[in-house]
Amino acid sequence: MGGSSIAGIRSFVAILLPDDVRSALDAEIEQLRPVGRDVSWVARDNIHVTLKFLGHVEPERLDLAVSALARVAATVAGFELAIAGLGAFPSPTRPRVLWAGLTSGADAAATLARSIDGALAAHGFAREDRPFSGHVTLGRVRQPGRDERLAAALAAGARHQFGRLAVDRLALMRSELSPRGARYSIISAWPLLAAPSQGTTTAVAR
């Protein structure tokens, strides 16, 4: 696994997005940047779909997670996923997390997330305490509060299309935090069962 700190390896399970889809989402971030006050925006190379956040995990337990995730990947079929629309948690009028949504394929992503949750729970990882709500995080508001301009921009982007992709693998990621921002790297990745053929990603202009 490589080196780790005493606190363990900060890690998460993700669907990685192709360059064209990340570029489309990054272009949307640039449109939102002037109206989003005090927002920590996600860097283009870090844009992804989180399926489960594991937190800081000791290397021995991470080995168990690798085995569990490999079993999940061998039993779950690949699927097509579309990224579209904008929104915010907990609400667009008082946003904390700004996101792009999952449309076609969202149910398949939720099924995959539940499979991951169950497989990891068998090794002592905490189960999620709320249903999976698939999204792509674009930014986090540092001091949440009512922001009418940002809410209007999110509403205007409700129908924006950012692309489609073939979800054909699952990735366990390492997250290293620094004053310059997060740096993500792949710990392990596995092809999904009967994954769609390569080369089917398509970015869609706004």
N, C-alpha and C positions, 0 to 999 in steps of 0.2 A: 504493500500500500504506500510505501514511502514514509517520510517523516511526519510527525504530528506533534502538536503541543500537548501539555499535560491535560488541558481541558478537552482534548479530543479534536476530531475533524468535523468542522461545520459542514453539513452535507444536506442534499435534497435530491428528490427524484423528479425528473423532468422529461418533457417532450421538447426536443431542440428544434428550432425553426430554421428553414433555409434562408440563404442570404437575401433573396428577393423579397420574402415576406418581412424579414427584419428591416430591410431598407424602407419598405412601405410604412411600417409602424414608426420608424425613426423619422420619416418625413412628417407623419402626423404629430409626433412630439414637437417638431420644430414649429408647426402651426399653432400648437397649444402653448408653447413656451412664453410668448408675450402676454398671455392672459392668465397664466398660472403663477400666482405670487407665492414665493417661498416654497417651491416644489423641488424635491430631489428627483431628477429625471433619470430613468434607467438608460445606461449607455447602450448604443446599438448592438454591440457584440454580446451583451448580457440579456437581451430580450428572449424570453422562453415561456413555456407553460409549466408551472409547478404542479406536480401531481401529489407530492407529499414532502413536507419539510421535516427533516429528522433532527435538526439542532446539532449540538456537539456530541459526537459519537466516538467512543474508544475504538481503536483499531481492531480489537478482537470482535467487538459487536458489529463493526462495519463488515467484517468477513461474513458474519451471519446474514447481514442485509444483502450482500452480494449474492449469496446462495439463494436466498428467498426470491430476489428479483429475477434471477436467471430462470427460476421455475415459473414465475408469472409470465415472463416473456415467451416461454416455450408453450404456453397454453392459451394465450390471448392473440386473436387475429389482428393484423394491421387494419387500418381504416383511413378514410379521407376526412380531413378536418378543414373547416373554413373559419377564418378570423375576420370578424366584422363588428361594427358598432362600437360606441364608446359609452362609458359609464363610470360610476365611482362607488366605493364603499365608504361609509354606510349609505350615503345618498349623494346625488349630484349637487344638492344645495349646501351640504356640509361635508365635503369630501375629505377622506383621509388617504385612500388609495385610488388612483386613476387607472382605468383599465380599458383594454379592447376585449370584446367578447368572443366566445366560441359559438358558432351557429351550427351548420351542418356537421355532424360528427360529435357534437357535444355529449350526446348520450353515451357514445362509445368511449369517450374520454372519461366520463364519470364511472362507467363500468370498470375501466382499467384502473382508475384511482381506488375504487373499492377493493379490487383484487389485490392491489399493492398494500392497502391498509390491512387487510385480513392476513396476508402472508407475513407481513412484518410484525403484526400483533402476536403471532405465534412464537416470535423470538423476543418478546418482551417490550417491543416498541409501543408507545401509547397510541391507542386508536384516536382518530379524529372525533371531536365532540360535536361536529356539525356536518351537514351534508356537503359534498363536494360542489363547489361553485366555480366551474372552469373559467379562466380568464388569463389574459396576458397583462401583467403589471407594467404600466408605462411610467408611473411616477408616484411619489409619496409626499403628501403635504406635511411640511414640518410643523406648522402651527395651524391645525384645522379650525375652520370657522366658515361662516357664510360668505360665499364669493359668487355673486350673481353673474359676473362676466365669464368665469370659468364654467358655471352651470350652463350658461347659454351656449358656450363653445362645445360642451359635451353633448348637449341636445342637438346641435347642428351636425354633429358627427355620428348621430345614431344610425345612419344608413351607409356610412363609409365602409367600403370593402377593402380588405388588406391582403387577400390572397387565400389560396387553398394549398394544402400539402398532403402528401402521403405520409401518414404516421407509420413508419416501418421499423422503429427501434425505440428502446427505452434506455434512459441514461441516468446513472448515479453520479451526481456532481459534487465537487468540493467547492466551497465558498471561502475565500480568504479576504478578510476585511482590512482596509488600510485607509489612511487619510485621503488617498487619491480615489477611493471608491472600492467596490467589490471586484474581485478577480475570480472568475469561474474556470474550472478545468474538469475534464471528464475523469472520473475514477474508473468506471467500467460502463460498458454499453452492450446491449443485447438486441439482436433482431427479433421482431415479433413474428408469431406464427403466421404463415401465409400472407406476409406483408405485401402491400401493393407494389407494383414494379417501380423501379427508380425512374426519375426524370419526369414526374408528373406534377411538379410544383408550378404554380402560376400565381404571380403577384397581380393584383388588380388595382388599376389607378383609381384614386379618389375621384 
